[in-house]
Each structure stands twice: as structure tokens, then as C-alpha cells.
Amino acid sequence: MFRGATKVTIDDKGRMALPTRYRAAVAERCAGHVVVTVDRDQCLLIYPLPDWEQIERKLMSLPSLHAQARRLQRLMVGHATDLELDGHGRLLLSPELREFASLARLAMLVGQGNRFELWDEARWNERRDAWLAHEEAVTDLPAELDSLSL
């Protein structure tokens, strides 16, 4: 399980070091093989290969005649990139992936259970603050979410 938000840096070659605390889990789960793709929120999603394969099967089983399904397939499968952690625990992110998510040097790696999200740090802070402000404005939470309110 991946959880927590961690500041990371991306070097001039586009490499991002996976924080040490996650490396053993990634090595055990997928021998360092991950898939990086794009998300509609303009961040990158990083999946261990076995988890991505399940997502990909689900995406490709959607009806291709459905416009929204086709857009998701194009976006997520079309940008899916197989990567492997190098000997120093780094991922080499392609220029296309970095451009999509507006990633420069400072980024946030956010654990989301079976995957990570990789955000430009400024965009992450802006979105997080907006989500928190929106939550304060929402007073009619469904009963099952009431106890989870921040």
C-alpha cells in the first residue's frame, strides 16, 4: 500500500528517485517494473506493472463506441509507458510525460493505495487548497462520508 505525500525532485535528465521507503515494496510487487501514464487532473499515475495490467484490461474492455470510454483509452493507454527503476531507485520520465503534467524540478509524489500520483508541486498545492476549500463549503455530506470529513 502506497500512502503519504512526499516532495521529490526531478533532475535535468528527467529522473525522479523513488523515496527509499517505497523501494522494497515496489521491488517485491513488480521487480521495479512500473507503468506511468497520464491522468485527467494533469498529473502522472505510477502503477506497479501487475496493477496496471488489471487497469488496462478494464479500460480496453469498455465499449470503444462510447465516446468517454474511447477518450479514457486514448489518454491512459495511449500514454502508458513501461519503466524500470534503475540501480539508484530512479525512474526516467519521458519529455512527453513531464510536459503533460508540467513537471519541472519540484514535484509531489502522493501515495494512493495501489498507485502513486506525481504532481508538479505548485499545481498540487493549488489543487489541494481548492479541494480543502470546497470541502469546507460542502455541508451536506452523504452519511457514509460524514465521519471521514477533514
Secondary structure, DSSP 8 states (H G I E B T S, - for coil): -EEEEEEEEB-TTSEEE--HHHHHHHHHHHTTEEEEEE-TTS-EEEEEHHHHHHHHHHHHHS-TTSHHHHHHIIIIITT-EEEE--TTSEEE--HHHHHHTT--SEEEEEEEESSEEEEEHHHHHHHHHHHHHHHHH-----HHHHTT--
